[in-house]
Amino acid sequence: MQSEELNLDVFTLSALLTACSVCNLSRKGKEIHAFALHFAMERQNL
């Protein structure tokens, strides 16, 4: 996800987390959650 230089917003991240939940992909959901926290911190520093 990071290596492809995608522009993600809160709606995309929310949809990804929902999809992980529906598909029972908790590990991937945790990875996306960690990325979302990092993403939020970077945006606050701008």
C-alpha positions as CSV (number, residue, x, y, z in Angstrom):
1,M,0.0,0.0,0.0
2,Q,2.7,2.5,0.9
3,S,5.0,1.6,-1.9
4,E,2.4,2.5,-4.5
5,E,2.2,6.1,-3.4
6,L,-1.6,6.2,-3.1
7,N,-3.4,9.3,-1.8
8,L,-5.7,7.9,0.9
9,D,-8.3,9.8,2.8
10,V,-10.3,9.0,5.9
11,F,-13.1,7.6,3.8
12,T,-10.8,5.2,2.0
13,L,-9.2,4.0,5.2
14,S,-12.6,3.6,6.8
15,A,-13.8,1.5,3.9
16,L,-10.6,-0.7,4.0
17,L,-11.1,-1.3,7.8
18,T,-14.8,-2.2,7.2
19,A,-13.8,-4.6,4.4
20,C,-11.2,-6.3,6.6
21,S,-13.8,-6.7,9.3
22,V,-16.3,-8.3,7.0
23,C,-13.7,-10.6,5.5
24,N,-12.3,-11.6,8.9
25,L,-8.8,-10.1,8.1
26,S,-7.9,-8.8,11.5
27,R,-4.2,-8.8,11.0
28,K,-4.5,-6.7,7.8
29,G,-7.0,-4.5,9.6
30,K,-4.4,-3.9,12.4
31,E,-1.8,-3.0,9.7
32,I,-4.2,-0.5,8.1
33,H,-5.1,0.9,11.5
34,A,-1.4,1.5,12.3
35,F,-0.9,3.1,8.9
36,A,-4.0,5.4,9.5
37,L,-2.5,6.5,12.8
38,H,0.8,7.3,11.1
39,F,-1.1,9.1,8.3
40,A,-3.0,11.2,10.9
41,M,0.3,12.2,12.6
42,E,1.9,13.2,9.4
43,R,-1.1,15.4,8.4
44,Q,-0.9,17.2,11.8
45,N,2.7,18.0,11.3
46,L,2.1,19.8,8.0
